[in-house]
Amino acid sequence: MPFATLDLTRVRTYPLVQRPSLVALQDLVTPDTPVPPFANPELEEVAARIVEARRQGRPLIWMMGAHVVKRGLAPLLIDLLERGVITHLASNGAATIHDFEIALTGSTSEDVATSLEDGSFGMAEETGAMMNRAIRRGAAQGLGIGESLGRLLDEDERFRFRRYSIVHTCYRLRLPYTVHVAIGTDIIHQHPECDFGAIGKGSGQDFCIFVTSVSALEGGVFCNAGSAVIGPEVFLKALSIVRNLGYGVRVFTTANLDLIPLQDYRRPIADDVPEYYYRPRKNVVNRPVSLGGRGYHITGDHRVTIPNLYRLIRAQLGSEPLPPPPLLREG
């Protein structure tokens, strides 16, 4: 007999408008926001490699954790998407939740410590209900979670702030936004309307889309910003698949942007050193480029490193038009 489980349909929710949010539109970093000082020659190398890759029609796959959105950096990524710099955007599930709430209400991020005490953490009705319905509808039609949510934001007029949404921008531009979910990690998994089968099917479809993009990564760039587990693990498996299938993905650039300082991060490291267990070091910076290319680790607050990377890319690129990435060019 199966083990006993609690009935999640009995979970109590409350209207999203009743929740105080910690991040609002005035907190967003735009292309016109002054860039904080940050001198790092390796960041300049990453920017140069991104620009050169895109000039050659090679992809820039950008993976991110939720704090990139939560820290207000969506407008910079939106601009890079619209300029053709980013060709594929991927994230965990939490990033889409912050993106969704900003598009709907112009604000996001709750006081977790306080709301956890009475069990109201993550229980906003609209976030859970609308996102789960969109995922369920999309999964039934063979869509990934990213495209399912993008369609919701595009069709529903309640999303008055969709211009600040990365998910909607990708949908509008017909660029892939793939969502890589671990069951139980996102607040919409707490909602009475959660359909775990649909989430698994939608995220599985997104993984296949992601693998397809990785199959064209030769000469391109993979950036991971603030995803300490999901991003590095998904990327490593995707890279193994495409090499297993015979795709010549050998020489490319990887970059990891995070708060964690790493010492001499390109040298071999033993498993008795704590840094060994930091997944981005091995799965983004070191292992994937063992056949060629180069991996980078950039330490710093996202509100410092990402605006500076954006500035460097814009300075090197100017108004130059960029070719489409290989997969779009082929059909």
C-alpha positions in Angstrom: 0.0 0.0 0.0 1.2 3.6 -0.7 2.3 5.8 2.2 -0.2 8.3 3.6 0.0 11.8 2.3 -1.5 15.1 3.3 -4.3 16.5 1.1 -2.7 19.5 -0.6 -6.1 20.6 -1.9 -6.9 21.7 1.6 -4.1 24.3 1.6 -5.5 27.8 2.4 -4.5 30.7 0.1 -5.0 34.5 0.2 -5.2 37.2 -2.5 -1.9 38.4 -3.8 -2.8 42.0 -3.4 -2.9 41.5 0.3 0.8 40.5 0.5 3.5 43.2 1.1 6.2 42.8 -1.5 9.9 43.8 -1.0 10.7 44.5 -4.7 8.8 47.0 -6.9 9.3 48.6 -10.3 11.4 51.5 -8.9 13.9 48.9 -7.8 14.6 47.6 -11.3 18.0 48.3 -13.0 17.5 49.7 -16.5 19.9 50.3 -19.3 20.0 54.0 -18.2 20.8 53.2 -14.5 24.4 54.3 -13.6 26.7 51.3 -13.5 28.6 50.7 -10.2 32.4 50.5 -10.5 33.8 47.0 -10.9 37.2 46.4 -12.4 37.7 42.8 -13.5 39.8 41.9 -16.6 38.2 38.5 -16.8 34.8 40.0 -17.0 36.1 42.0 -20.0 37.3 38.8 -21.5 33.8 37.2 -21.1 32.2 40.2 -22.7 34.6 40.1 -25.6 34.0 36.4 -26.1 30.2 36.9 -26.0 30.4 39.6 -28.7 32.7 37.6 -30.9 30.5 34.5 -30.6 27.4 36.4 -31.6 29.2 38.1 -34.5 30.0 34.7 -35.8 26.4 33.5 -35.4 27.1 31.3 -32.4 24.7 31.2 -29.4 24.7 32.8 -26.0 22.8 30.5 -23.6 22.0 32.4 -20.3 21.1 30.3 -17.3 20.0 32.0 -14.1 18.7 31.6 -10.6 15.8 33.6 -9.2 17.9 36.3 -7.6 18.8 37.8 -11.0 15.1 38.7 -11.3 14.6 39.4 -7.7 17.5 41.9 -7.7 15.8 43.8 -10.5 18.0 43.0 -13.4 15.3 41.9 -15.9 15.4 45.1 -18.0 19.1 44.5 -18.8 18.5 40.9 -20.0 15.4 42.1 -21.9 17.6 44.6 -23.8 20.1 41.9 -24.6 17.4 39.6 -25.8 15.9 42.3 -28.1 19.4 43.1 -29.5 19.9 39.5 -30.4 22.8 38.9 -27.9 21.1 36.3 -25.7 19.7 33.5 -27.8 18.4 31.1 -25.2 17.3 31.9 -21.6 17.0 29.2 -19.0 16.2 29.3 -15.3 14.9 27.4 -12.3 11.2 27.6 -11.5 11.6 30.4 -8.9 12.8 32.9 -11.4 9.6 32.5 -13.4 7.5 33.2 -10.2 9.2 36.5 -9.6 8.9 37.4 -13.3 5.2 36.4 -13.2 4.4 38.6 -10.2 6.2 41.6 -11.6 4.3 41.3 -14.9 1.0 41.0 -13.0 1.3 43.5 -10.1 4.6 45.3 -10.7 6.1 43.9 -7.5 7.4 40.6 -6.0 9.2 39.0 -3.1 7.7 38.3 0.3 9.0 38.4 3.8 9.8 34.7 4.1 10.9 34.7 7.8 7.6 36.4 8.9 5.2 34.5 6.6 6.7 31.1 7.3 5.8 31.4 11.0 2.0 31.2 10.3 2.2 29.1 7.2 1.2 31.8 4.8 4.6 31.8 3.0 4.1 31.1 -0.7 0.3 30.9 -0.5 -0.7 33.8 -2.7 -3.7 32.6 -4.7 -3.1 34.2 -8.1 0.5 33.2 -8.4 -0.2 29.5 -7.7 -3.5 29.2 -9.5 -2.7 31.1 -12.7 0.8 29.6 -13.2 -0.4 26.0 -12.5 -3.3 26.4 -14.9 -1.0 27.7 -17.6 1.5 24.9 -17.1 -1.3 22.3 -17.2 -2.8 23.7 -20.3 0.5 24.0 -22.1 1.6 20.5 -21.1 -1.5 19.0 -22.6 -0.5 20.7 -25.8 3.1 19.5 -25.7 4.5 22.9 -24.6 7.3 23.5 -22.2 6.7 25.6 -19.0 8.5 28.6 -20.5 6.3 28.8 -23.6 3.2 28.0 -21.5 3.8 30.9 -19.2 4.9 33.3 -22.0 1.6 32.6 -23.7 -0.4 33.3 -20.5 1.4 36.7 -20.2 0.8 37.5 -23.8 -2.9 36.6 -23.9 -4.1 37.9 -20.5 -4.7 41.6 -20.3 -4.3 41.6 -16.5 -0.5 41.5 -17.0 -0.2 45.3 -17.3 3.6 45.2 -16.6 4.5 42.5 -19.0 7.1 44.7 -20.7 9.3 44.0 -17.6 8.9 40.3 -18.0 11.8 38.2 -19.4 9.4 35.3 -20.0 7.1 37.4 -22.1 10.0 39.0 -24.0 11.2 35.5 -25.0 7.7 34.5 -26.1 7.3 37.7 -28.1 10.7 37.3 -29.8 10.2 33.6 -30.4 13.3 32.8 -28.4 13.4 29.8 -26.1 12.9 30.3 -22.3 13.3 26.9 -20.7 12.3 26.2 -17.1 14.1 23.5 -15.2 12.1 22.5 -12.1 12.9 20.4 -9.0 9.6 19.2 -7.5 8.9 20.8 -4.2 11.2 23.8 -4.5 8.8 26.4 -5.8 5.8 28.0 -4.0 3.4 27.1 -6.8 4.0 23.4 -5.8 2.2 24.3 -2.5 -1.0 25.4 -4.3 -4.2 23.3 -4.3 -4.2 23.4 -8.2 -0.7 22.1 -8.6 -0.4 19.2 -11.1 2.9 17.5 -10.6 2.5 15.4 -13.7 2.0 18.6 -15.8 5.0 20.2 -14.2 7.2 17.2 -14.9 6.0 17.0 -18.5 6.5 20.7 -19.2 9.9 20.8 -17.6 10.9 17.7 -19.5 9.9 19.3 -22.7 12.0 22.4 -21.8 15.0 20.1 -21.0 14.8 18.7 -24.5 14.6 22.2 -26.0 17.7 23.2 -23.8 19.6 20.1 -25.0 18.9 21.2 -28.6 20.4 24.6 -28.0 23.4 23.1 -26.3 23.9 20.9 -29.4 24.8 24.1 -31.3 27.1 25.5 -28.6 30.4 25.0 -30.4 32.1 28.4 -30.6 29.4 29.9 -28.4 29.0 30.9 -24.7 27.2 29.5 -21.7 26.7 31.9 -18.8 25.3 30.8 -15.4 24.2 33.6 -13.1 23.3 32.6 -9.6 22.1 29.1 -10.1 24.2 27.0 -7.7 22.6 23.6 -8.3 19.9 23.4 -11.0 21.8 25.3 -13.7 25.1 23.5 -13.4 23.5 20.0 -13.2 21.2 20.6 -16.1 24.0 22.0 -18.3 26.3 19.0 -17.5 23.7 16.4 -18.4 22.7 18.3 -21.6 26.3 18.5 -22.7 26.8 14.8 -22.1 23.7 14.0 -24.2 24.8 16.1 -27.2 28.3 14.6 -27.2 26.8 11.1 -26.9 24.7 11.8 -30.0 27.8 12.8 -31.9 27.5 16.6 -31.9 30.9 18.3 -32.1 30.5 20.5 -29.1 34.1 20.9 -27.9 35.4 24.4 -27.9 33.2 27.1 -26.3 33.3 29.6 -23.3 31.6 29.2 -20.0 31.2 31.8 -17.3 29.8 31.6 -13.7 28.6 34.8 -12.0 28.0 34.3 -8.3 28.8 35.7 -4.8 31.0 32.7 -3.9 34.7 33.6 -4.0 36.9 30.9 -5.5 40.7 30.7 -5.2 42.7 29.7 -8.3 39.6 28.2 -9.7 41.1 26.6 -12.7 43.6 24.3 -10.9 42.7 20.7 -10.0 41.0 20.4 -6.6 40.7 17.5 -4.2 37.5 16.3 -2.5 38.8 17.3 0.9 38.5 21.0 0.0 35.0 22.5 0.5 35.2 24.3 -2.9 35.1 20.9 -4.5 31.4 20.6 -3.7 30.4 23.9 -5.2 28.7 22.6 -8.4 29.3 25.6 -10.7 33.1 25.3 -10.3 33.1 21.8 -11.7 30.0 21.7 -13.8 30.3 25.1 -15.5 33.8 26.4 -15.2 36.1 23.3 -15.3 34.7 20.1 -16.7 32.7 21.3 -19.8 35.8 23.0 -21.3 38.3 20.2 -20.8 38.4 19.7 -24.6 38.9 23.3 -25.4 37.6 26.8 -24.8 37.8 28.5 -21.4 35.8 28.8 -18.2 35.5 31.9 -16.0 34.3 32.6 -12.5 33.3 36.2 -11.7 32.6 36.9 -8.0 30.3 39.7 -7.0 26.8 41.0 -6.3 24.5 40.5 -9.4 23.6 44.2 -9.2 27.3 45.0 -9.8 28.5 42.2 -12.1 25.6 41.9 -14.5 25.3 45.7 -15.2 29.0 45.8 -15.8 28.9 42.8 -18.2 25.9 44.5 -19.9 27.9 47.8 -20.2 30.9 46.0 -21.7 28.8 44.1 -24.2 27.0 47.3 -25.3 30.3 49.2 -25.6 31.9 46.5 -27.8 28.8 45.9 -29.9 27.5 49.4 -30.5 24.5 49.3 -32.8 25.9 46.4 -34.9 23.2 43.9 -36.1 23.8 40.3 -35.1 23.1 37.2 -37.1 20.5 34.7 -35.7 21.8 31.7 -33.8 22.4 28.5 -35.7 19.1 26.8 -34.8 17.0 29.7 -35.7 18.9 30.2 -38.9 18.2 26.6 -39.9 14.5 26.9 -39.6 
